């Protein structure tokens, strides 16, 4: 057999080969991952579009259902069944006056005559409606119906009409119609806070009623006509059973082209990094080779009992390694608990809060609450009485937090004069548990005197396992809201995932 010891390479050569061999698969994997990401991004964006369309559809359905409920309540009164038109008008006018969201209520007969409108005094002669077909459909089908957009002769604006049948006896004689200005529907679209490149529309069949976004901007009409080859990703959702539907759209280039560009850039950067890695491996190999040689020589000298080598060098290196390990251990212990207050530090708080989160994930009946606590007036304490007094306040607050929470709750100091509490309870008791603890903390901190107080933001996570950093960020926002409301209080909000 051939002697394999004749084929040997240096330690530096092995490091160079290892760097080259390990870098290439990682680069190829990263490029392949980005390519898959480009393909999956369209699916992810479609999911976002679907969720946005569902939310918009539900908002529109709630708007129509609430307006329909008002109209049905009017049509179901004794005065309506008795054909007491003046009483019907008075009832409708009072509802419109008491509800700013209601624009107007009209009464239409089958010939399209507007018998009254809450925008005009009762008894005034009014012109015929410009959209008789929707009123006739309500009267003939005896079911509520919502129209497309049309010009309202009394509102003098583009409106849509939601009509319900009004029975006189057993016969549908009129259509009681709620007028919805198109500007109100446009406002609902704007309130969805879509990204800048997204567009949305509310449609009746193929006819747009309200639109929002760059695809429908007037100054983009020529561009849209000339850029017909661009692919638009669209999600369409029905608005309940009202016959309307909503669409949310985004150009494919908005999320695919940047990723494709990133793919090519990443490949170039990866190749450059591979070259730099090989060069660095050569330098590193020289350093490591020298250290290994020195260590081997020292080991050989120790085994042979020689003392000619620099023994201090060996001890120093081992001491540094041991010192680094001990320093890392000390830092880990310091990170686990705050030295001033004895409370868990940020790292340990997240670990313990994560255990509570795991319990909530396993038990759907358990909810999680996060509190973010910030002291009010603490800076003035430091400025007027000195930092020693400030430290006493922090220790006092820590004692209050320990005494105010339950054994199963988690308390931590996040830094400075900021603290956090994480607790779990049954979903039906979560609100009570959180508010009880918050009230106790606010009252006891206020009792410390010296003008010190605290503002608390609370996030309740009931329906789904929370993203703890996101929930704490929202609790921080709620805390600032408590400060804006006057400080020394708490503000509570429900967690909703993005």
PyMOL commands that set and color helices and strands:
alter all, ss='L'
color gray80, all
select helices_A, chain A and resi 4-6+11-75+78-81+85-98+132-141+182-190+214-216+218-226+253-304+311-336+346-362+378-385+387-404+427-446+468-484
alter helices_A, ss='H'
color red, helices_A
select strands_A, chain A and resi 104-109+114-117+145-146+150-152+157-168+171-181+198-204+207-212+232-238+244-251+366-376+410-415+418-426+453-461+490-494
alter strands_A, ss='S'
color yellow, strands_A
deselect
rebuild
show_as cartoon
